[in-house]
Amino acid sequence: MNNKFIAELLSWLKALAIALIIVLVCRHFLITPSVVKGESMMPSLEDGDRIILSKVSKIERFDEIAFQAPDSRDNYVKRIIGVPGDSVKMDNDQLYINGKKVEEQYLEDTKRLLPEGDQLTNDFTLVDITGQEIVPEGKYFVLGDNRRVSKDSRSFGFIDEEDIIGDVKMRIWPLQSFGVIE
């Protein structure tokens, strides 16, 4: 009986060790959980939302990403607006990328709630903010969806590609908002 118990215990310990290794490898190389702090991405993401980040996704314009903040020890979640080679301009609350008008559908509801004549996003150009005409290689220009309160590339400039932790793929909390982020 004693040998049977030890064999069963070793079997369980081996299974748990393998499961732990799989979880650690997945978390380090593939996905990682995170928590949204603050209101800079409202209404898309809210303070306290639990999200899953993909560490292997190709980063594209308008993706929501988490990254190491260049001005603090915090991680920020923002939306990529400019990718390497882009020129970015905001004029009369209208985004222009590479000289072309771009609709920001994720902001439509917020803009509708503004009093007539108010802007969600103040006018700017990349030159005004960064002194450069285009987003350099290995860098990104990011904005929060809650433009009036967001601390983003307008205040700290470009973010480095190496500082990106992952692409927001899923919200897992609160349960009523559970689902894939598109």
CYANA upper distance limits for C-alpha pairs under 8 A (distance plus 0.5 A):
  1 MET  CA      5 PHE  CA      6.79
  2 ASN  CA      6 ILE  CA      6.82
  3 ASN  CA      7 ALA  CA      6.58
  4 LYS  CA      8 GLU  CA      6.63
  5 PHE  CA      9 LEU  CA      6.57
  6 ILE  CA     10 LEU  CA      6.56
  7 ALA  CA     11 SER  CA      6.63
  8 GLU  CA     12 TRP  CA      6.82
  9 LEU  CA     13 LEU  CA      6.66
 10 LEU  CA     14 LYS  CA      6.52
 11 SER  CA     15 ALA  CA      6.78
 12 TRP  CA     16 LEU  CA      6.64
 13 LEU  CA     17 ALA  CA      6.55
 14 LYS  CA     18 ILE  CA      6.70
 15 ALA  CA     19 ALA  CA      6.69
 16 LEU  CA     20 LEU  CA      6.57
 17 ALA  CA     21 ILE  CA      6.69
 18 ILE  CA     22 ILE  CA      6.74
 19 ALA  CA     23 VAL  CA      6.73
 20 LEU  CA     24 LEU  CA      6.63
 21 ILE  CA     25 VAL  CA      6.58
 22 ILE  CA     26 CYS  CA      6.60
 23 VAL  CA     27 ARG  CA      6.52
 24 LEU  CA     28 HIS  CA      6.51
 25 VAL  CA     29 PHE  CA      6.45
 25 VAL  CA     30 LEU  CA      8.08
 26 CYS  CA     30 LEU  CA      5.40
 26 CYS  CA     31 ILE  CA      6.50
 26 CYS  CA     32 THR  CA      8.36
 27 ARG  CA     31 ILE  CA      5.51
 27 ARG  CA     32 THR  CA      5.45
 28 HIS  CA     32 THR  CA      7.62
 29 PHE  CA     55 LYS  CA      6.93
 29 PHE  CA     56 VAL  CA      8.12
 30 LEU  CA     54 SER  CA      6.51
 30 LEU  CA     55 LYS  CA      5.53
 30 LEU  CA     56 VAL  CA      6.37
 31 ILE  CA     52 ILE  CA      7.22
 31 ILE  CA     53 LEU  CA      5.93
 31 ILE  CA     54 SER  CA      5.06
 31 ILE  CA     55 LYS  CA      5.92
 31 ILE  CA     56 VAL  CA      8.26
 31 ILE  CA    166 GLY  CA      8.28
 32 THR  CA     52 ILE  CA      6.28
 32 THR  CA     53 LEU  CA      5.78
 32 THR  CA     54 SER  CA      7.28
 32 THR  CA     55 LYS  CA      7.99
 32 THR  CA    166 GLY  CA      8.49
 33 PRO  CA     50 ARG  CA      7.62
 33 PRO  CA     51 ILE  CA      6.24
 33 PRO  CA     52 ILE  CA      5.01
 33 PRO  CA     53 LEU  CA      6.57
 34 SER  CA     50 ARG  CA      6.38
 34 SER  CA     51 ILE  CA      5.81
 34 SER  CA     52 ILE  CA      6.73
 34 SER  CA     53 LEU  CA      7.65
 35 VAL  CA     48 GLY  CA      6.48
 35 VAL  CA     49 ASP  CA      6.26
 35 VAL  CA     50 ARG  CA      5.12
 35 VAL  CA     51 ILE  CA      6.57
 36 VAL  CA     45 LEU  CA      7.72
 36 VAL  CA     46 GLU  CA      7.17
 36 VAL  CA     47 ASP  CA      5.85
 36 VAL  CA     48 GLY  CA      5.79
 36 VAL  CA     49 ASP  CA      5.79
 36 VAL  CA     50 ARG  CA      6.96
 36 VAL  CA     51 ILE  CA      7.90
 36 VAL  CA     76 TYR  CA      8.39
 36 VAL  CA     77 VAL  CA      7.44
 37 LYS  CA     46 GLU  CA      8.22
 37 LYS  CA     47 ASP  CA      5.40
 37 LYS  CA     48 GLY  CA      6.46
 37 LYS  CA     49 ASP  CA      8.44
 37 LYS  CA     76 TYR  CA      8.38
 38 GLY  CA     46 GLU  CA      7.67
 38 GLY  CA     47 ASP  CA      5.34
 38 GLY  CA     48 GLY  CA      8.30
 39 GLU  CA     45 LEU  CA      8.43
 39 GLU  CA     46 GLU  CA      6.50
 39 GLU  CA     47 ASP  CA      6.19
 39 GLU  CA    146 ASN  CA      7.48
 39 GLU  CA    149 VAL  CA      7.94
 39 GLU  CA    150 SER  CA      8.01
 40 SER  CA     78 LYS  CA      8.19
 40 SER  CA    144 GLY  CA      5.72
 40 SER  CA    145 ASP  CA      6.79
 40 SER  CA    146 ASN  CA      5.37
 40 SER  CA    147 ARG  CA      7.55
 40 SER  CA    149 VAL  CA      6.46
 40 SER  CA    150 SER  CA      4.91
 40 SER  CA    151 LYS  CA      7.71
 41 MET  CA     45 LEU  CA      5.71
 41 MET  CA     46 GLU  CA      7.01
 41 MET  CA     77 VAL  CA      7.78
 41 MET  CA     78 LYS  CA      7.08
 41 MET  CA    144 GLY  CA      5.59
 41 MET  CA    145 ASP  CA      5.12
 41 MET  CA    146 ASN  CA      5.79
 41 MET  CA    150 SER  CA      8.00
 42 MET  CA     46 GLU  CA      5.79
 42 MET  CA    145 ASP  CA      6.62
 42 MET  CA    146 ASN  CA      5.88
 43 PRO  CA    110 THR  CA      8.44
 43 PRO  CA    145 ASP  CA      7.88
 43 PRO  CA    146 ASN  CA      7.80
 44 SER  CA    106 TYR  CA      7.95
 44 SER  CA    145 ASP  CA      7.69
 45 LEU  CA     49 ASP  CA      7.10
 49 ASP  CA    171 ARG  CA      7.38
 49 ASP  CA    172 ILE  CA      8.08
 49 ASP  CA    173 TRP  CA      5.96
 49 ASP  CA    174 PRO  CA      6.79
 50 ARG  CA    171 ARG  CA      6.31
 50 ARG  CA    172 ILE  CA      5.97
 50 ARG  CA    173 TRP  CA      5.31
 50 ARG  CA    174 PRO  CA      7.69
 51 ILE  CA    168 VAL  CA      7.22
 51 ILE  CA    169 LYS  CA      7.91
 51 ILE  CA    170 MET  CA      6.05
 51 ILE  CA    171 ARG  CA      4.84
 51 ILE  CA    172 ILE  CA      6.16
 51 ILE  CA    173 TRP  CA      7.64
 52 ILE  CA    168 VAL  CA      6.52
 52 ILE  CA    169 LYS  CA      6.35
 52 ILE  CA    170 MET  CA      5.65
 52 ILE  CA    171 ARG  CA      6.87
 52 ILE  CA    172 ILE  CA      7.73
 53 LEU  CA     65 ILE  CA      8.31
 53 LEU  CA     66 ALA  CA      8.09
 53 LEU  CA    165 ILE  CA      8.12
 53 LEU  CA    166 GLY  CA      5.44
 53 LEU  CA    167 ASP  CA      5.61
 53 LEU  CA    168 VAL  CA      5.06
 53 LEU  CA    169 LYS  CA      6.19
 53 LEU  CA    170 MET  CA      7.78
 54 SER  CA    166 GLY  CA      5.57
 54 SER  CA    167 ASP  CA      5.62
 54 SER  CA    168 VAL  CA      6.97
 54 SER  CA    169 LYS  CA      6.86
 55 LYS  CA    165 ILE  CA      7.02
 55 LYS  CA    166 GLY  CA      5.08
 55 LYS  CA    167 ASP  CA      7.13
 56 VAL  CA    166 GLY  CA      8.03
 57 SER  CA    166 GLY  CA      8.04
 57 SER  CA    167 ASP  CA      6.99
 59 ILE  CA     63 ASP  CA      7.23
 59 ILE  CA    167 ASP  CA      7.39
 60 GLU  CA     80 ILE  CA      7.78
 60 GLU  CA     83 VAL  CA      7.87
 61 ARG  CA     79 ARG  CA      8.46
 61 ARG  CA     80 ILE  CA      5.74
 61 ARG  CA     81 ILE  CA      6.06
 61 ARG  CA     82 GLY  CA      6.91
 61 ARG  CA     83 VAL  CA      6.80
 62 PHE  CA     79 ARG  CA      6.02
 62 PHE  CA     80 ILE  CA      5.32
 62 PHE  CA     81 ILE  CA      6.09
 63 ASP  CA     79 ARG  CA      6.08
 63 ASP  CA     80 ILE  CA      6.05
 63 ASP  CA    167 ASP  CA      7.25
 63 ASP  CA    168 VAL  CA      7.94
 64 GLU  CA     77 VAL  CA      7.20
 64 GLU  CA     78 LYS  CA      6.02
 64 GLU  CA     79 ARG  CA      4.80
 64 GLU  CA     80 ILE  CA      6.87
 64 GLU  CA    167 ASP  CA      6.55
 64 GLU  CA    168 VAL  CA      5.97
 65 ILE  CA     77 VAL  CA      5.94
 65 ILE  CA     78 LYS  CA      6.17
 65 ILE  CA     79 ARG  CA      6.69
 65 ILE  CA     80 ILE  CA      7.69
 65 ILE  CA    164 ILE  CA      7.58
 65 ILE  CA    165 ILE  CA      7.98
 65 ILE  CA    166 GLY  CA      6.24
 65 ILE  CA    167 ASP  CA      4.93
 65 ILE  CA    168 VAL  CA      5.90
 66 ALA  CA     75 ASN  CA      6.93
 66 ALA  CA     76 TYR  CA      5.95
 66 ALA  CA     77 VAL  CA      4.81
 66 ALA  CA     78 LYS  CA      7.16
 66 ALA  CA    164 ILE  CA      6.59
 66 ALA  CA    165 ILE  CA      5.99
 66 ALA  CA    166 GLY  CA      6.06
 66 ALA  CA    167 ASP  CA      6.99
 66 ALA  CA    168 VAL  CA      7.52
 67 PHE  CA     75 ASN  CA      5.88
 67 PHE  CA     76 TYR  CA      6.01
 67 PHE  CA     77 VAL  CA      7.08
 67 PHE  CA    163 ASP  CA      5.85
 67 PHE  CA    164 ILE  CA      4.66
 67 PHE  CA    165 ILE  CA      5.46
 67 PHE  CA    166 GLY  CA      7.58
 68 GLN  CA     73 ARG  CA      7.60
 68 GLN  CA     74 ASP  CA      6.80
 68 GLN  CA     75 ASN  CA      5.04
 68 GLN  CA     76 TYR  CA      6.91
 68 GLN  CA    163 ASP  CA      5.70
 68 GLN  CA    164 ILE  CA      7.02
 68 GLN  CA    165 ILE  CA      7.57
 69 ALA  CA     73 ARG  CA      6.94
 69 ALA  CA     74 ASP  CA      6.17
 69 ALA  CA     75 ASN  CA      5.82
 69 ALA  CA     76 TYR  CA      6.31
 69 ALA  CA    163 ASP  CA      8.28
 70 PRO  CA    156 PHE  CA      7.52
 70 PRO  CA    159 ILE  CA      7.51
 71 ASP  CA    156 PHE  CA      7.46
 77 VAL  CA    144 GLY  CA      8.15
 78 LYS  CA    142 VAL  CA      6.46
 78 LYS  CA    143 LEU  CA      6.14
 78 LYS  CA    144 GLY  CA      5.33
 78 LYS  CA    145 ASP  CA      7.92
 78 LYS  CA    152 ASP  CA      7.89
 79 ARG  CA    142 VAL  CA      5.88
 79 ARG  CA    143 LEU  CA      5.89
 79 ARG  CA    144 GLY  CA      6.37
 79 ARG  CA    145 ASP  CA      7.63
 80 ILE  CA    140 TYR  CA      7.26
 80 ILE  CA    141 PHE  CA      6.55
 80 ILE  CA    142 VAL  CA      4.98
 80 ILE  CA    143 LEU  CA      7.10
 81 ILE  CA     88 VAL  CA      8.36
 81 ILE  CA    140 TYR  CA      8.14
 81 ILE  CA    141 PHE  CA      6.15
 81 ILE  CA    142 VAL  CA      5.80
 81 ILE  CA    143 LEU  CA      7.07
 82 GLY  CA     86 ASP  CA      6.15
 82 GLY  CA     87 SER  CA      7.72
 82 GLY  CA     88 VAL  CA      6.97
 82 GLY  CA     97 ILE  CA      8.00
 82 GLY  CA    135 VAL  CA      7.05
 82 GLY  CA    140 TYR  CA      6.17
 82 GLY  CA    141 PHE  CA      5.13
 82 GLY  CA    142 VAL  CA      7.26
 83 VAL  CA    135 VAL  CA      6.74
 83 VAL  CA    139 LYS  CA      7.55
 83 VAL  CA    140 TYR  CA      5.60
 83 VAL  CA    141 PHE  CA      7.13
 84 PRO  CA    134 ILE  CA      7.85
 84 PRO  CA    135 VAL  CA      5.24
 84 PRO  CA    136 PRO  CA      5.69
 84 PRO  CA    137 GLU  CA      5.39
 84 PRO  CA    138 GLY  CA      7.13
 84 PRO  CA    139 LYS  CA      6.63
 84 PRO  CA    140 TYR  CA      6.89
 85 GLY  CA    134 ILE  CA      6.00
 85 GLY  CA    135 VAL  CA      5.70
 85 GLY  CA    136 PRO  CA      6.68
 85 GLY  CA    137 GLU  CA      7.47
 86 ASP  CA     97 ILE  CA      6.95
 86 ASP  CA     98 ASN  CA      6.22
 86 ASP  CA    134 ILE  CA      5.68
 86 ASP  CA    135 VAL  CA      5.88
 87 SER  CA     97 ILE  CA      6.13
 87 SER  CA     98 ASN  CA      5.32
 87 SER  CA     99 GLY  CA      7.83
 87 SER  CA    126 LEU  CA      7.30
 87 SER  CA    133 GLU  CA      6.53
 87 SER  CA    134 ILE  CA      5.01
 87 SER  CA    135 VAL  CA      7.00
 88 VAL  CA     95 LEU  CA      7.95
 88 VAL  CA     96 TYR  CA      6.36
 88 VAL  CA     97 ILE  CA      5.28
 88 VAL  CA     98 ASN  CA      6.92
 88 VAL  CA     99 GLY  CA      8.30
 88 VAL  CA    125 THR  CA      6.55
 88 VAL  CA    126 LEU  CA      6.25
 88 VAL  CA    134 ILE  CA      7.84
 89 LYS  CA     95 LEU  CA      6.51
 89 LYS  CA     96 TYR  CA      5.60
 89 LYS  CA     97 ILE  CA      7.03
 89 LYS  CA     99 GLY  CA      8.41
 89 LYS  CA    123 ASP  CA      8.01
 89 LYS  CA    124 PHE  CA      6.25
 89 LYS  CA    125 THR  CA      4.83
 89 LYS  CA    126 LEU  CA      6.96
 90 MET  CA     94 GLN  CA      5.99
 90 MET  CA     95 LEU  CA      5.14
 90 MET  CA     96 TYR  CA      6.59
 90 MET  CA    121 THR  CA      7.95
 90 MET  CA    122 ASN  CA      7.67
 90 MET  CA    123 ASP  CA      5.36
 90 MET  CA    124 PHE  CA      5.69
 90 MET  CA    125 THR  CA      6.86
 91 ASP  CA     95 LEU  CA      7.12
 91 ASP  CA     96 TYR  CA      8.17
 91 ASP  CA    122 ASN  CA      8.18
 91 ASP  CA    123 ASP  CA      5.40
 91 ASP  CA    124 PHE  CA      7.37
 92 ASN  CA    119 GLN  CA      7.69
 92 ASN  CA    122 ASN  CA      7.94
 92 ASN  CA    123 ASP  CA      6.74
 93 ASP  CA    119 GLN  CA      6.13
 93 ASP  CA    120 LEU  CA      6.91
 93 ASP  CA    121 THR  CA      5.93
 93 ASP  CA    122 ASN  CA      7.14
 93 ASP  CA    123 ASP  CA      7.31
 94 GLN  CA    101 LYS  CA      7.57
 94 GLN  CA    102 VAL  CA      7.93
 94 GLN  CA    103 GLU  CA      8.16
 95 LEU  CA    101 LYS  CA      6.50
 95 LEU  CA    102 VAL  CA      6.02
 95 LEU  CA    103 GLU  CA      7.54
 95 LEU  CA    104 GLU  CA      8.09
 96 TYR  CA    100 LYS  CA      5.59
 96 TYR  CA    101 LYS  CA      5.01
 96 TYR  CA    102 VAL  CA      6.11
 97 ILE  CA    101 LYS  CA      7.16
 97 ILE  CA    102 VAL  CA      7.18
104 GLU  CA    108 GLU  CA      7.47
106 TYR  CA    145 ASP  CA      8.29
107 LEU  CA    111 LYS  CA      6.64
107 LEU  CA    145 ASP  CA      7.36
108 GLU  CA    112 ARG  CA      6.75
109 ASP  CA    113 LEU  CA      7.21
110 THR  CA    114 LEU  CA      7.45
111 LYS  CA    119 GLN  CA      8.25
111 LYS  CA    120 LEU  CA      7.01
114 LEU  CA    118 ASP  CA      6.59
114 LEU  CA    119 GLN  CA      7.95
114 LEU  CA    120 LEU  CA      8.11
120 LEU  CA    147 ARG  CA      6.62
120 LEU  CA    148 ARG  CA      6.86
121 THR  CA    147 ARG  CA      6.22
121 THR  CA    148 ARG  CA      7.27
124 PHE  CA    128 ASP  CA      6.72
124 PHE  CA    129 ILE  CA      7.68
125 THR  CA    129 ILE  CA      7.05
126 LEU  CA    130 THR  CA      6.10
126 LEU  CA    131 GLY  CA      7.16
126 LEU  CA    132 GLN  CA      6.53
126 LEU  CA    133 GLU  CA      6.27
126 LEU  CA    134 ILE  CA      7.41
126 LEU  CA    135 VAL  CA      8.50
127 VAL  CA    131 GLY  CA      4.62
127 VAL  CA    132 GLN  CA      5.29
127 VAL  CA    133 GLU  CA      5.81
129 ILE  CA    154 ARG  CA      6.56
129 ILE  CA    155 SER  CA      8.25
129 ILE  CA    157 GLY  CA      7.33
130 THR  CA    157 GLY  CA      6.39
130 THR  CA    158 PHE  CA      8.19
135 VAL  CA    139 LYS  CA      6.90
135 VAL  CA    140 TYR  CA      6.93
135 VAL  CA    141 PHE  CA      7.44
135 VAL  CA    158 PHE  CA      8.15
136 PRO  CA    140 TYR  CA      8.24
138 GLY  CA    160 ASP  CA      6.50
138 GLY  CA    161 GLU  CA      5.69
138 GLY  CA    162 GLU  CA      8.44
139 LYS  CA    158 PHE  CA      6.37
139 LYS  CA    159 ILE  CA      5.95
139 LYS  CA    160 ASP  CA      5.12
139 LYS  CA    161 GLU  CA      5.96
140 TYR  CA    158 PHE  CA      5.89
140 TYR  CA    159 ILE  CA      5.78
140 TYR  CA    160 ASP  CA      7.03
140 TYR  CA    161 GLU  CA      7.44
141 PHE  CA    153 SER  CA      6.27
141 PHE  CA    157 GLY  CA      7.64
141 PHE  CA    158 PHE  CA      5.55
141 PHE  CA    159 ILE  CA      7.04
142 VAL  CA    152 ASP  CA      6.60
142 VAL  CA    153 SER  CA      5.84
142 VAL  CA    158 PHE  CA      7.83
142 VAL  CA    159 ILE  CA      8.10
143 LEU  CA    147 ARG  CA      7.63
143 LEU  CA    150 SER  CA      7.77
143 LEU  CA    151 LYS  CA      8.40
143 LEU  CA    152 ASP  CA      5.72
143 LEU  CA    153 SER  CA      6.67
143 LEU  CA    154 ARG  CA      8.04
144 GLY  CA    150 SER  CA      5.75
144 GLY  CA    151 LYS  CA      7.79
144 GLY  CA    152 ASP  CA      6.84
145 ASP  CA    150 SER  CA      8.00
146 ASN  CA    150 SER  CA      6.34
151 LYS  CA    155 SER  CA      6.69
151 LYS  CA    156 PHE  CA      8.29
152 ASP  CA    156 PHE  CA      6.76
152 ASP  CA    157 GLY  CA      7.98
153 SER  CA    157 GLY  CA      4.72
153 SER  CA    158 PHE  CA      6.13
153 SER  CA    159 ILE  CA      7.94
159 ILE  CA    163 ASP  CA      7.52
160 ASP  CA    164 ILE  CA      7.71
168 VAL  CA    181 ILE  CA      7.37
169 LYS  CA    180 VAL  CA      6.31
169 LYS  CA    181 ILE  CA      5.64
169 LYS  CA    182 GLU  CA      7.84
170 MET  CA    178 PHE  CA      7.94
170 MET  CA    179 GLY  CA      6.09
170 MET  CA    180 VAL  CA      4.75
170 MET  CA    181 ILE  CA      5.56
171 ARG  CA    177 SER  CA      7.28
171 ARG  CA    178 PHE  CA      5.71
171 ARG  CA    179 GLY  CA      5.96
171 ARG  CA    180 VAL  CA      6.89
171 ARG  CA    181 ILE  CA      7.27
172 ILE  CA    177 SER  CA      7.87
172 ILE  CA    178 PHE  CA      5.32
172 ILE  CA    179 GLY  CA      7.14
173 TRP  CA    177 SER  CA      7.11
173 TRP  CA    178 PHE  CA      6.45
174 PRO  CA    178 PHE  CA      6.90
